[in-house]
Amino acid sequence: MQNIEIQYFGSVYWYKILFKKTNVNLNSFVLHQKSSKWNTTLLPSANGVVRLSVPLVGGRSVRQSLADLKIAYRDNWVAQHTR
């Protein structure tokens, strides 16, 4: 069994491992790190590149595994990014 970390958009090497193995364990128990990019991405738009940052319950300093992270819907961030 091959253990690999979850990737938002993995590298070519990540996909090579994923498709070669018959048993793959995606490790979702990695702790979320404040400076990581798990909840942030860059999206192309008509007005240039837009930064999308999905807020987390507990804020940026939350220390939980990726499997336990919750998205914060208290602010209407979805509407802001879909206009």
PyMOL Python script that loads the backbone (N, CA, C, O; Angstrom):
from pymol import cmd

cmd.read_pdbstr("""\
ATOM      1  N   MET A   1       0.844  -1.173   0.000  1.00  0.00           N
ATOM      2  CA  MET A   1       0.000   0.000   0.000  1.00  0.00           C
ATOM      3  C   MET A   1       0.889   1.235   0.000  1.00  0.00           C
ATOM      4  O   MET A   1       1.883   1.298   0.723  1.00  0.00           O
ATOM      5  N   GLN A   2       0.524   2.210  -0.812  1.00  0.00           N
ATOM      6  CA  GLN A   2       1.265   3.463  -0.918  1.00  0.00           C
ATOM      7  C   GLN A   2       0.500   4.548  -0.171  1.00  0.00           C
ATOM      8  O   GLN A   2      -0.674   4.782  -0.460  1.00  0.00           O
ATOM      9  N   ASN A   3       1.151   5.219   0.792  1.00  0.00           N
ATOM     10  CA  ASN A   3       0.556   6.345   1.506  1.00  0.00           C
ATOM     11  C   ASN A   3       1.005   7.640   0.851  1.00  0.00           C
ATOM     12  O   ASN A   3       2.204   7.891   0.725  1.00  0.00           O
ATOM     13  N   ILE A   4       0.049   8.467   0.432  1.00  0.00           N
ATOM     14  CA  ILE A   4       0.380   9.763  -0.145  1.00  0.00           C
ATOM     15  C   ILE A   4      -0.516  10.827   0.461  1.00  0.00           C
ATOM     16  O   ILE A   4      -1.643  10.539   0.865  1.00  0.00           O
ATOM     17  N   GLU A   5      -0.016  12.066   0.525  1.00  0.00           N
ATOM     18  CA  GLU A   5      -0.803  13.166   1.073  1.00  0.00           C
ATOM     19  C   GLU A   5      -1.816  13.645   0.042  1.00  0.00           C
ATOM     20  O   GLU A   5      -1.591  13.549  -1.164  1.00  0.00           O
ATOM     21  N   ILE A   6      -2.928  14.160   0.538  1.00  0.00           N
ATOM     22  CA  ILE A   6      -3.949  14.724  -0.331  1.00  0.00           C
ATOM     23  C   ILE A   6      -3.392  16.006  -0.952  1.00  0.00           C
ATOM     24  O   ILE A   6      -2.757  16.806  -0.265  1.00  0.00           O
ATOM     25  N   GLN A   7      -3.628  16.195  -2.232  1.00  0.00           N
ATOM     26  CA  GLN A   7      -3.184  17.388  -2.951  1.00  0.00           C
ATOM     27  C   GLN A   7      -4.391  18.066  -3.583  1.00  0.00           C
ATOM     28  O   GLN A   7      -5.281  17.393  -4.102  1.00  0.00           O
ATOM     29  N   TYR A   8      -4.424  19.388  -3.541  1.00  0.00           N
ATOM     30  CA  TYR A   8      -5.491  20.116  -4.246  1.00  0.00           C
ATOM     31  C   TYR A   8      -5.362  19.852  -5.742  1.00  0.00           C
ATOM     32  O   TYR A   8      -6.328  19.457  -6.395  1.00  0.00           O
ATOM     33  N   PHE A   9      -4.193  20.066  -6.267  1.00  0.00           N
ATOM     34  CA  PHE A   9      -3.878  19.702  -7.643  1.00  0.00           C
ATOM     35  C   PHE A   9      -2.466  19.168  -7.610  1.00  0.00           C
ATOM     36  O   PHE A   9      -1.498  19.928  -7.598  1.00  0.00           O
ATOM     37  N   GLY A  10      -2.358  17.875  -7.596  1.00  0.00           N
ATOM     38  CA  GLY A  10      -1.066  17.231  -7.405  1.00  0.00           C
ATOM     39  C   GLY A  10      -0.111  17.409  -8.575  1.00  0.00           C
ATOM     40  O   GLY A  10      -0.516  17.786  -9.675  1.00  0.00           O
ATOM     41  N   SER A  11       1.145  17.136  -8.323  1.00  0.00           N
ATOM     42  CA  SER A  11       2.169  17.191  -9.367  1.00  0.00           C
ATOM     43  C   SER A  11       2.024  15.978 -10.287  1.00  0.00           C
ATOM     44  O   SER A  11       1.270  15.050  -9.995  1.00  0.00           O
ATOM     45  N   VAL A  12       2.748  16.001 -11.384  1.00  0.00           N
ATOM     46  CA  VAL A  12       2.745  14.864 -12.311  1.00  0.00           C
ATOM     47  C   VAL A  12       3.205  13.607 -11.584  1.00  0.00           C
ATOM     48  O   VAL A  12       2.647  12.531 -11.801  1.00  0.00           O
ATOM     49  N   TYR A  13       4.215  13.726 -10.724  1.00  0.00           N
ATOM     50  CA  TYR A  13       4.717  12.587  -9.954  1.00  0.00           C
ATOM     51  C   TYR A  13       3.625  12.022  -9.039  1.00  0.00           C
ATOM     52  O   TYR A  13       3.506  10.805  -8.898  1.00  0.00           O
ATOM     53  N   TRP A  14       2.832  12.897  -8.420  1.00  0.00           N
ATOM     54  CA  TRP A  14       1.741  12.476  -7.537  1.00  0.00           C
ATOM     55  C   TRP A  14       0.752  11.609  -8.310  1.00  0.00           C
ATOM     56  O   TRP A  14       0.353  10.546  -7.835  1.00  0.00           O
ATOM     57  N   TYR A  15       0.357  12.059  -9.502  1.00  0.00           N
ATOM     58  CA  TYR A  15      -0.582  11.283 -10.315  1.00  0.00           C
ATOM     59  C   TYR A  15       0.044   9.997 -10.837  1.00  0.00           C
ATOM     60  O   TYR A  15      -0.646   8.989 -10.985  1.00  0.00           O
ATOM     61  N   LYS A  16       1.336  10.021 -11.116  1.00  0.00           N
ATOM     62  CA  LYS A  16       2.035   8.816 -11.559  1.00  0.00           C
ATOM     63  C   LYS A  16       1.941   7.732 -10.489  1.00  0.00           C
ATOM     64  O   LYS A  16       1.638   6.579 -10.796  1.00  0.00           O
ATOM     65  N   ILE A  17       2.200   8.098  -9.237  1.00  0.00           N
ATOM     66  CA  ILE A  17       2.090   7.146  -8.124  1.00  0.00           C
ATOM     67  C   ILE A  17       0.645   6.687  -7.967  1.00  0.00           C
ATOM     68  O   ILE A  17       0.380   5.497  -7.798  1.00  0.00           O
ATOM     69  N   LEU A  18      -0.286   7.637  -8.022  1.00  0.00           N
ATOM     70  CA  LEU A  18      -1.699   7.327  -7.827  1.00  0.00           C
ATOM     71  C   LEU A  18      -2.193   6.283  -8.832  1.00  0.00           C
ATOM     72  O   LEU A  18      -2.892   5.347  -8.447  1.00  0.00           O
ATOM     73  N   PHE A  19      -1.848   6.426 -10.085  1.00  0.00           N
ATOM     74  CA  PHE A  19      -2.360   5.527 -11.116  1.00  0.00           C
ATOM     75  C   PHE A  19      -1.574   4.236 -11.257  1.00  0.00           C
ATOM     76  O   PHE A  19      -2.076   3.276 -11.841  1.00  0.00           O
ATOM     77  N   LYS A  20      -0.357   4.187 -10.739  1.00  0.00           N
ATOM     78  CA  LYS A  20       0.446   2.958 -10.811  1.00  0.00           C
ATOM     79  C   LYS A  20       0.047   1.945  -9.743  1.00  0.00           C
ATOM     80  O   LYS A  20       0.113   0.739  -9.980  1.00  0.00           O
ATOM     81  N   LYS A  21      -0.360   2.418  -8.581  1.00  0.00           N
ATOM     82  CA  LYS A  21      -0.638   1.545  -7.441  1.00  0.00           C
ATOM     83  C   LYS A  21      -2.063   1.020  -7.483  1.00  0.00           C
ATOM     84  O   LYS A  21      -2.973   1.687  -7.975  1.00  0.00           O
ATOM     85  N   THR A  22      -2.240  -0.182  -6.960  1.00  0.00           N
ATOM     86  CA  THR A  22      -3.589  -0.734  -6.850  1.00  0.00           C
ATOM     87  C   THR A  22      -4.222  -0.372  -5.513  1.00  0.00           C
ATOM     88  O   THR A  22      -5.444  -0.258  -5.417  1.00  0.00           O
ATOM     89  N   ASN A  23      -3.401  -0.188  -4.477  1.00  0.00           N
ATOM     90  CA  ASN A  23      -3.894   0.227  -3.163  1.00  0.00           C
ATOM     91  C   ASN A  23      -3.229   1.539  -2.778  1.00  0.00           C
ATOM     92  O   ASN A  23      -2.015   1.602  -2.589  1.00  0.00           O
ATOM     93  N   VAL A  24      -4.037   2.586  -2.665  1.00  0.00           N
ATOM     94  CA  VAL A  24      -3.522   3.905  -2.303  1.00  0.00           C
ATOM     95  C   VAL A  24      -4.298   4.406  -1.100  1.00  0.00           C
ATOM     96  O   VAL A  24      -5.528   4.354  -1.080  1.00  0.00           O
ATOM     97  N   ASN A  25      -3.580   4.891  -0.098  1.00  0.00           N
ATOM     98  CA  ASN A  25      -4.189   5.470   1.088  1.00  0.00           C
ATOM     99  C   ASN A  25      -3.935   6.971   1.064  1.00  0.00           C
ATOM    100  O   ASN A  25      -2.791   7.411   1.182  1.00  0.00           O
ATOM    101  N   LEU A  26      -5.006   7.767   0.909  1.00  0.00           N
ATOM    102  CA  LEU A  26      -4.864   9.219   0.933  1.00  0.00           C
ATOM    103  C   LEU A  26      -4.885   9.675   2.384  1.00  0.00           C
ATOM    104  O   LEU A  26      -5.891   9.521   3.076  1.00  0.00           O
ATOM    105  N   ASN A  27      -3.787  10.229   2.834  1.00  0.00           N
ATOM    106  CA  ASN A  27      -3.613  10.594   4.237  1.00  0.00           C
ATOM    107  C   ASN A  27      -4.315  11.911   4.548  1.00  0.00           C
ATOM    108  O   ASN A  27      -3.798  12.981   4.230  1.00  0.00           O
ATOM    109  N   SER A  28      -5.487  11.836   5.167  1.00  0.00           N
ATOM    110  CA  SER A  28      -6.236  13.040   5.531  1.00  0.00           C
ATOM    111  C   SER A  28      -6.033  13.401   7.000  1.00  0.00           C
ATOM    112  O   SER A  28      -6.726  14.273   7.524  1.00  0.00           O
ATOM    113  N   PHE A  29      -5.096  12.742   7.663  1.00  0.00           N
ATOM    114  CA  PHE A  29      -4.860  13.014   9.076  1.00  0.00           C
ATOM    115  C   PHE A  29      -3.672  13.935   9.305  1.00  0.00           C
ATOM    116  O   PHE A  29      -3.227  14.117  10.438  1.00  0.00           O
ATOM    117  N   VAL A  30      -3.160  14.517   8.222  1.00  0.00           N
ATOM    118  CA  VAL A  30      -2.103  15.521   8.327  1.00  0.00           C
ATOM    119  C   VAL A  30      -2.709  16.747   8.999  1.00  0.00           C
ATOM    120  O   VAL A  30      -3.838  17.124   8.685  1.00  0.00           O
ATOM    121  N   LEU A  31      -1.979  17.373   9.917  1.00  0.00           N
ATOM    122  CA  LEU A  31      -2.493  18.569  10.582  1.00  0.00           C
ATOM    123  C   LEU A  31      -2.459  19.760   9.643  1.00  0.00           C
ATOM    124  O   LEU A  31      -1.482  19.976   8.926  1.00  0.00           O
ATOM    125  N   HIS A  32      -3.547  20.535   9.656  1.00  0.00           N
ATOM    126  CA  HIS A  32      -3.601  21.771   8.874  1.00  0.00           C
ATOM    127  C   HIS A  32      -2.593  22.746   9.460  1.00  0.00           C
ATOM    128  O   HIS A  32      -2.546  22.934  10.675  1.00  0.00           O
ATOM    129  N   GLN A  33      -1.792  23.365   8.614  1.00  0.00           N
ATOM    130  CA  GLN A  33      -0.793  24.328   9.066  1.00  0.00           C
ATOM    131  C   GLN A  33      -1.215  25.722   8.635  1.00  0.00           C
ATOM    132  O   GLN A  33      -1.745  25.916   7.541  1.00  0.00           O
ATOM    133  N   LYS A  34      -0.974  26.681   9.502  1.00  0.00           N
ATOM    134  CA  LYS A  34      -1.409  28.054   9.264  1.00  0.00           C
ATOM    135  C   LYS A  34      -0.911  28.605   7.931  1.00  0.00           C
ATOM    136  O   LYS A  34      -1.656  29.292   7.232  1.00  0.00           O
ATOM    137  N   SER A  35       0.314  28.320   7.578  1.00  0.00           N
ATOM    138  CA  SER A  35       0.889  28.883   6.357  1.00  0.00           C
ATOM    139  C   SER A  35       0.675  28.002   5.125  1.00  0.00           C
ATOM    140  O   SER A  35       1.247  28.270   4.069  1.00  0.00           O
ATOM    141  N   SER A  36      -0.136  26.964   5.250  1.00  0.00           N
ATOM    142  CA  SER A  36      -0.343  26.055   4.116  1.00  0.00           C
ATOM    143  C   SER A  36      -1.365  26.631   3.139  1.00  0.00           C
ATOM    144  O   SER A  36      -2.013  27.638   3.423  1.00  0.00           O
ATOM    145  N   LYS A  37      -1.495  25.994   2.013  1.00  0.00           N
ATOM    146  CA  LYS A  37      -2.395  26.457   0.951  1.00  0.00           C
ATOM    147  C   LYS A  37      -3.625  25.566   0.815  1.00  0.00           C
ATOM    148  O   LYS A  37      -4.229  25.526  -0.257  1.00  0.00           O
ATOM    149  N   TRP A  38      -4.006  24.862   1.856  1.00  0.00           N
ATOM    150  CA  TRP A  38      -5.132  23.928   1.769  1.00  0.00           C
ATOM    151  C   TRP A  38      -6.441  24.627   1.448  1.00  0.00           C
ATOM    152  O   TRP A  38      -7.285  24.051   0.760  1.00  0.00           O
ATOM    153  N   ASN A  39      -6.637  25.850   1.924  1.00  0.00           N
ATOM    154  CA  ASN A  39      -7.911  26.527   1.731  1.00  0.00           C
ATOM    155  C   ASN A  39      -7.787  27.758   0.830  1.00  0.00           C
ATOM    156  O   ASN A  39      -8.668  28.618   0.841  1.00  0.00           O
ATOM    157  N   THR A  40      -6.711  27.851   0.054  1.00  0.00           N
ATOM    158  CA  THR A  40      -6.477  29.005  -0.809  1.00  0.00           C
ATOM    159  C   THR A  40      -6.085  28.540  -2.205  1.00  0.00           C
ATOM    160  O   THR A  40      -5.337  27.576  -2.364  1.00  0.00           O
ATOM    161  N   THR A  41      -6.599  29.237  -3.208  1.00  0.00           N
ATOM    162  CA  THR A  41      -6.214  28.942  -4.587  1.00  0.00           C
ATOM    163  C   THR A  41      -6.313  30.209  -5.422  1.00  0.00           C
ATOM    164  O   THR A  41      -6.926  31.191  -5.003  1.00  0.00           O
ATOM    165  N   LEU A  42      -5.718  30.186  -6.584  1.00  0.00           N
ATOM    166  CA  LEU A  42      -5.799  31.293  -7.534  1.00  0.00           C
ATOM    167  C   LEU A  42      -6.653  30.848  -8.710  1.00  0.00           C
ATOM    168  O   LEU A  42      -6.448  29.768  -9.264  1.00  0.00           O
ATOM    169  N   LEU A  43      -7.624  31.695  -9.089  1.00  0.00           N
ATOM    170  CA  LEU A  43      -8.539  31.362 -10.177  1.00  0.00           C
ATOM    171  C   LEU A  43      -8.460  32.420 -11.271  1.00  0.00           C
ATOM    172  O   LEU A  43      -8.397  33.611 -10.966  1.00  0.00           O
ATOM    173  N   PRO A  44      -8.461  32.010 -12.537  1.00  0.00           N
ATOM    174  CA  PRO A  44      -8.495  32.999 -13.612  1.00  0.00           C
ATOM    175  C   PRO A  44      -9.891  33.603 -13.723  1.00  0.00           C
ATOM    176  O   PRO A  44     -10.890  32.910 -13.529  1.00  0.00           O
ATOM    177  N   SER A  45      -9.957  34.893 -14.036  1.00  0.00           N
ATOM    178  CA  SER A  45     -11.246  35.556 -14.226  1.00  0.00           C
ATOM    179  C   SER A  45     -11.115  36.554 -15.373  1.00  0.00           C
ATOM    180  O   SER A  45     -10.022  36.753 -15.903  1.00  0.00           O
ATOM    181  N   ALA A  46     -12.215  37.173 -15.752  1.00  0.00           N
ATOM    182  CA  ALA A  46     -12.197  38.170 -16.822  1.00  0.00           C
ATOM    183  C   ALA A  46     -11.362  39.379 -16.436  1.00  0.00           C
ATOM    184  O   ALA A  46     -10.845  40.077 -17.309  1.00  0.00           O
ATOM    185  N   ASN A  47     -11.221  39.636 -15.141  1.00  0.00           N
ATOM    186  CA  ASN A  47     -10.459  40.786 -14.645  1.00  0.00           C
ATOM    187  C   ASN A  47      -9.075  40.402 -14.150  1.00  0.00           C
ATOM    188  O   ASN A  47      -8.460  41.161 -13.402  1.00  0.00           O
ATOM    189  N   GLY A  48      -8.582  39.262 -14.542  1.00  0.00           N
ATOM    190  CA  GLY A  48      -7.269  38.801 -14.094  1.00  0.00           C
ATOM    191  C   GLY A  48      -7.404  37.678 -13.077  1.00  0.00           C
ATOM    192  O   GLY A  48      -8.470  37.080 -12.933  1.00  0.00           O
ATOM    193  N   VAL A  49      -6.334  37.405 -12.388  1.00  0.00           N
ATOM    194  CA  VAL A  49      -6.308  36.315 -11.410  1.00  0.00           C
ATOM    195  C   VAL A  49      -6.968  36.769 -10.108  1.00  0.00           C
ATOM    196  O   VAL A  49      -6.684  37.855  -9.604  1.00  0.00           O
ATOM    197  N   VAL A  50      -7.855  35.923  -9.569  1.00  0.00           N
ATOM    198  CA  VAL A  50      -8.561  36.204  -8.320  1.00  0.00           C
ATOM    199  C   VAL A  50      -8.127  35.177  -7.284  1.00  0.00           C
ATOM    200  O   VAL A  50      -8.058  33.984  -7.579  1.00  0.00           O
ATOM    201  N   ARG A  51      -7.836  35.636  -6.077  1.00  0.00           N
ATOM    202  CA  ARG A  51      -7.450  34.738  -4.984  1.00  0.00           C
ATOM    203  C   ARG A  51      -8.710  34.291  -4.246  1.00  0.00           C
ATOM    204  O   ARG A  51      -9.476  35.120  -3.755  1.00  0.00           O
ATOM    205  N   LEU A  52      -8.919  32.988  -4.173  1.00  0.00           N
ATOM    206  CA  LEU A  52     -10.046  32.417  -3.434  1.00  0.00           C
ATOM    207  C   LEU A  52      -9.510  31.815  -2.151  1.00  0.00           C
ATOM    208  O   LEU A  52      -8.668  30.918  -2.175  1.00  0.00           O
ATOM    209  N   SER A  53     -10.004  32.317  -1.030  1.00  0.00           N
ATOM    210  CA  SER A  53      -9.620  31.789   0.273  1.00  0.00           C
ATOM    211  C   SER A  53     -10.884  31.358   0.997  1.00  0.00           C
ATOM    212  O   SER A  53     -11.744  32.185   1.300  1.00  0.00           O
ATOM    213  N   VAL A  54     -10.998  30.076   1.271  1.00  0.00           N
ATOM    214  CA  VAL A  54     -12.176  29.525   1.940  1.00  0.00           C
ATOM    215  C   VAL A  54     -11.962  29.618   3.447  1.00  0.00           C
ATOM    216  O   VAL A  54     -11.015  29.031   3.971  1.00  0.00           O
ATOM    217  N   PRO A  55     -12.842  30.361   4.164  1.00  0.00           N
ATOM    218  CA  PRO A  55     -12.661  30.505   5.610  1.00  0.00           C
ATOM    219  C   PRO A  55     -12.940  29.196   6.354  1.00  0.00           C
ATOM    220  O   PRO A  55     -13.806  28.412   5.965  1.00  0.00           O
ATOM    221  N   LEU A  56     -12.189  28.986   7.422  1.00  0.00           N
ATOM    222  CA  LEU A  56     -12.333  27.775   8.229  1.00  0.00           C
ATOM    223  C   LEU A  56     -12.949  28.101   9.580  1.00  0.00           C
ATOM    224  O   LEU A  56     -12.702  29.171  10.137  1.00  0.00           O
ATOM    225  N   VAL A  57     -13.754  27.176  10.108  1.00  0.00           N
ATOM    226  CA  VAL A  57     -14.295  27.325  11.458  1.00  0.00           C
ATOM    227  C   VAL A  57     -13.117  27.314  12.419  1.00  0.00           C
ATOM    228  O   VAL A  57     -12.309  26.385  12.397  1.00  0.00           O
ATOM    229  N   GLY A  58     -13.011  28.323  13.253  1.00  0.00           N
ATOM    230  CA  GLY A  58     -11.895  28.433  14.184  1.00  0.00           C
ATOM    231  C   GLY A  58     -10.814  29.369  13.684  1.00  0.00           C
ATOM    232  O   GLY A  58      -9.864  29.658  14.412  1.00  0.00           O
ATOM    233  N   GLY A  59     -10.940  29.851  12.450  1.00  0.00           N
ATOM    234  CA  GLY A  59      -9.973  30.804  11.913  1.00  0.00           C
ATOM    235  C   GLY A  59      -8.729  30.152  11.355  1.00  0.00           C
ATOM    236  O   GLY A  59      -8.646  28.931  11.216  1.00  0.00           O
ATOM    237  N   ARG A  60      -7.751  31.010  11.034  1.00  0.00           N
ATOM    238  CA  ARG A  60      -6.518  30.543  10.398  1.00  0.00           C
ATOM    239  C   ARG A  60      -5.653  29.705  11.321  1.00  0.00           C
ATOM    240  O   ARG A  60      -4.886  28.862  10.855  1.00  0.00           O
ATOM    241  N   SER A  61      -5.765  29.923  12.615  1.00  0.00           N
ATOM    242  CA  SER A  61      -4.858  29.248  13.550  1.00  0.00           C
ATOM    243  C   SER A  61      -5.382  27.892  14.019  1.00  0.00           C
ATOM    244  O   SER A  61      -4.836  27.315  14.960  1.00  0.00           O
ATOM    245  N   VAL A  62      -6.420  27.380  13.385  1.00  0.00           N
ATOM    246  CA  VAL A  62      -6.993  26.094  13.782  1.00  0.00           C
ATOM    247  C   VAL A  62      -5.951  24.983  13.597  1.00  0.00           C
ATOM    248  O   VAL A  62      -5.249  24.945  12.587  1.00  0.00           O
ATOM    249  N   ARG A  63      -5.860  24.086  14.574  1.00  0.00           N
ATOM    250  CA  ARG A  63      -4.902  22.963  14.524  1.00  0.00           C
ATOM    251  C   ARG A  63      -5.695  21.663  14.547  1.00  0.00           C
ATOM    252  O   ARG A  63      -5.867  21.055  15.604  1.00  0.00           O
ATOM    253  N   GLN A  64      -6.173  21.241  13.392  1.00  0.00           N
ATOM    254  CA  GLN A  64      -6.934  20.003  13.260  1.00  0.00           C
ATOM    255  C   GLN A  64      -6.402  19.230  12.061  1.00  0.00           C
ATOM    256  O   GLN A  64      -5.694  19.774  11.213  1.00  0.00           O
ATOM    257  N   SER A  65      -6.757  17.959  12.010  1.00  0.00           N
ATOM    258  CA  SER A  65      -6.398  17.182  10.825  1.00  0.00           C
ATOM    259  C   SER A  65      -7.269  17.655   9.663  1.00  0.00           C
ATOM    260  O   SER A  65      -8.337  18.228   9.874  1.00  0.00           O
ATOM    261  N   LEU A  66      -6.814  17.415   8.454  1.00  0.00           N
ATOM    262  CA  LEU A  66      -7.581  17.823   7.277  1.00  0.00           C
ATOM    263  C   LEU A  66      -8.961  17.178   7.265  1.00  0.00           C
ATOM    264  O   LEU A  66      -9.922  17.778   6.785  1.00  0.00           O
ATOM    265  N   ALA A  67      -9.064  15.967   7.788  1.00  0.00           N
ATOM    266  CA  ALA A  67     -10.345  15.261   7.819  1.00  0.00           C
ATOM    267  C   ALA A  67     -11.355  15.953   8.729  1.00  0.00           C
ATOM    268  O   ALA A  67     -12.562  15.816   8.525  1.00  0.00           O
ATOM    269  N   ASP A  68     -10.876  16.698   9.737  1.00  0.00           N
ATOM    270  CA  ASP A  68     -11.765  17.337  10.705  1.00  0.00           C
ATOM    271  C   ASP A  68     -12.025  18.814  10.431  1.00  0.00           C
ATOM    272  O   ASP A  68     -12.811  19.437  11.145  1.00  0.00           O
ATOM    273  N   LEU A  69     -11.388  19.386   9.420  1.00  0.00           N
ATOM    274  CA  LEU A  69     -11.596  20.803   9.113  1.00  0.00           C
ATOM    275  C   LEU A  69     -13.025  21.044   8.664  1.00  0.00           C
ATOM    276  O   LEU A  69     -13.612  20.221   7.961  1.00  0.00           O
ATOM    277  N   LYS A  70     -13.578  22.167   9.070  1.00  0.00           N
ATOM    278  CA  LYS A  70     -14.932  22.561   8.679  1.00  0.00           C
ATOM    279  C   LYS A  70     -14.877  23.925   8.006  1.00  0.00           C
ATOM    280  O   LYS A  70     -14.136  24.808   8.439  1.00  0.00           O
ATOM    281  N   ILE A  71     -15.658  24.095   6.950  1.00  0.00           N
ATOM    282  CA  ILE A  71     -15.736  25.372   6.248  1.00  0.00           C
ATOM    283  C   ILE A  71     -16.687  26.287   7.002  1.00  0.00           C
ATOM    284  O   ILE A  71     -17.764  25.861   7.420  1.00  0.00           O
ATOM    285  N   ALA A  72     -16.287  27.560   7.180  1.00  0.00           N
ATOM    286  CA  ALA A  72     -17.110  28.552   7.882  1.00  0.00           C
ATOM    287  C   ALA A  72     -18.027  29.238   6.868  1.00  0.00           C
ATOM    288  O   ALA A  72     -17.554  29.863   5.918  1.00  0.00           O
ATOM    289  N   TYR A  73     -19.321  29.120   7.073  1.00  0.00           N
ATOM    290  CA  TYR A  73     -20.300  29.748   6.183  1.00  0.00           C
ATOM    291  C   TYR A  73     -20.963  30.961   6.824  1.00  0.00           C
ATOM    292  O   TYR A  73     -21.971  31.446   6.309  1.00  0.00           O
ATOM    293  N   ARG A  74     -20.420  31.470   7.945  1.00  0.00           N
ATOM    294  CA  ARG A  74     -21.037  32.611   8.634  1.00  0.00           C
ATOM    295  C   ARG A  74     -21.005  33.873   7.776  1.00  0.00           C
ATOM    296  O   ARG A  74     -21.942  34.671   7.821  1.00  0.00           O
ATOM    297  N   ASP A  75     -19.942  34.065   6.997  1.00  0.00           N
ATOM    298  CA  ASP A  75     -19.870  35.169   6.043  1.00  0.00           C
ATOM    299  C   ASP A  75     -20.289  34.632   4.681  1.00  0.00           C
ATOM    300  O   ASP A  75     -20.110  33.450   4.389  1.00  0.00           O
ATOM    301  N   ASN A  76     -20.839  35.493   3.863  1.00  0.00           N
ATOM    302  CA  ASN A  76     -21.321  35.035   2.562  1.00  0.00           C
ATOM    303  C   ASN A  76     -20.192  35.059   1.534  1.00  0.00           C
ATOM    304  O   ASN A  76     -20.290  35.734   0.509  1.00  0.00           O
ATOM    305  N   TRP A  77     -19.121  34.319   1.817  1.00  0.00           N
ATOM    306  CA  TRP A  77     -17.950  34.306   0.945  1.00  0.00           C
ATOM    307  C   TRP A  77     -18.233  33.641  -0.396  1.00  0.00           C
ATOM    308  O   TRP A  77     -17.588  33.968  -1.392  1.00  0.00           O
ATOM    309  N   VAL A  78     -19.186  32.714  -0.437  1.00  0.00           N
ATOM    310  CA  VAL A  78     -19.515  32.034  -1.693  1.00  0.00           C
ATOM    311  C   VAL A  78     -20.077  33.045  -2.694  1.00  0.00           C
ATOM    312  O   VAL A  78     -19.684  33.049  -3.861  1.00  0.00           O
ATOM    313  N   ALA A  79     -20.996  33.902  -2.238  1.00  0.00           N
ATOM    314  CA  ALA A  79     -21.590  34.913  -3.121  1.00  0.00           C
ATOM    315  C   ALA A  79     -20.542  35.902  -3.618  1.00  0.00           C
ATOM    316  O   ALA A  79     -20.611  36.352  -4.761  1.00  0.00           O
ATOM    317  N   GLN A  80     -19.585  36.241  -2.780  1.00  0.00           N
ATOM    318  CA  GLN A  80     -18.533  37.176  -3.182  1.00  0.00           C
ATOM    319  C   GLN A  80     -17.691  36.607  -4.317  1.00  0.00           C
ATOM    320  O   GLN A  80     -17.237  37.356  -5.182  1.00  0.00           O
ATOM    321  N   HIS A  81     -17.479  35.306  -4.327  1.00  0.00           N
ATOM    322  CA  HIS A  81     -16.609  34.692  -5.328  1.00  0.00           C
ATOM    323  C   HIS A  81     -17.355  34.185  -6.556  1.00  0.00           C
ATOM    324  O   HIS A  81     -16.724  33.771  -7.528  1.00  0.00           O
ATOM    325  N   THR A  82     -18.684  34.211  -6.531  1.00  0.00           N
ATOM    326  CA  THR A  82     -19.432  33.717  -7.689  1.00  0.00           C
ATOM    327  C   THR A  82     -20.077  34.838  -8.490  1.00  0.00           C
ATOM    328  O   THR A  82     -20.846  34.570  -9.413  1.00  0.00           O
ATOM    329  N   ARG A  83     -19.782  36.076  -8.160  1.00  0.00           N
ATOM    330  CA  ARG A  83     -20.327  37.212  -8.933  1.00  0.00           C
ATOM    331  C   ARG A  83     -19.560  37.389 -10.204  1.00  0.00           C
ATOM    332  O   ARG A  83     -19.864  38.288 -10.989  1.00  0.00           O
TER     333      ARG A  83
END
""", "prot")
cmd.dss("prot")
cmd.show_as("cartoon", "prot")
cmd.util.cbc("prot")
cmd.orient("prot")
